[in-house]
């Protein structure tokens, strides 16, 4: 991977993460077009929409609905604070941004589908974005339990029978949140709705706010004739450890993914072809830290930037590394910034005796 590509990636990463996602208004000279013209593209039908309707088996329908989230998209992200729950709370302004995003199928088995989002900005800048893993009748999932801490918990059989668990990961493949629910295909439209679970602050807020530290959320994904949507019912909350102290406001999130043609997503495909093996090893390294019964603590500020910049920097260099070299570098990085429950308890005990 060239030094110029590394510089572009680093510059784009900083701009992207500062705003919460890559907006169409980013003007970095290395990563966006030098003109202000709107990139050319046209909206097209989602070819998987009709295929879902024609499939009779429920589980096959579920799988097709998840696979329908793949493809090349123009995305609009919109978040609006609604019901004020705190007596003196002042609602913040709505947040609306947009991006061009391609979703790749990384794994596809009978009970596991992994989808990787990659942002491709006008001018060719590329950022690896979030990842979503879907597991059928998952026996466990990780849960955000308190500041920078995730615990892997068992799921009761009655909750997971016929259900899919979606787990969402940070751009560095660090954990964010999971949810469990069933796909509903009534009336010819496929919708998945999660249970309510905890998640850390979204990037759109933690770079700008410190008045809350967790979100309690329900997520809904719907496959449409022209793409798919992600709705969020969020409650912004103040927690002390694992105890909820107060709630501030409800927030509605609406992310609209529309299939398009004509936009140049080739840089995204090039990036993933060069770095896919590296990110596969990163996923495996995180998975080893999120086994049943584990509690994982990430020892960084809430933005996670040391791990993000570390993994992105390694990805830019790792094309010429052996797999053993990749694994060694990844383990060294993650060992620097992660601890399991035993390590954390020992560190706390040591700190208390100082």
Buried (B, 14 or more C-beta within 10 A) or exposed (E): BEEEBBEBBBBBBEBBBEBBBBBBEBEBEBBBBEEEEEBEBEEBEBEBBEBBEEBEEEBEBBBBBBBBBBBBBBBBBBBBBEEBBBEEBEEBEEBEBBBBBBBBBBEBEEEEBBBBBBBBBBBBBBBBBBBBBBBBBBEBBBBBBBBBBBBBBEBEEEEBEEBBBBBBBBBBBBBBBBBBBBBBBEEEBBBBBBBEBBBBBBBBBBBEEEEBBBBBBBBBBBBBEBBBBBBBBBBBBBBEEEEBEBBBBBBBBBBBBBBBEEBBBEBBBBBBEBBEBBBBBBBEBBEEBBEEEBBBBBBBEBBBBBBBBBBBBBBBBBEEBEEEEBBEBBEEBBEEBBBBBEBBEEEEEEEEEE
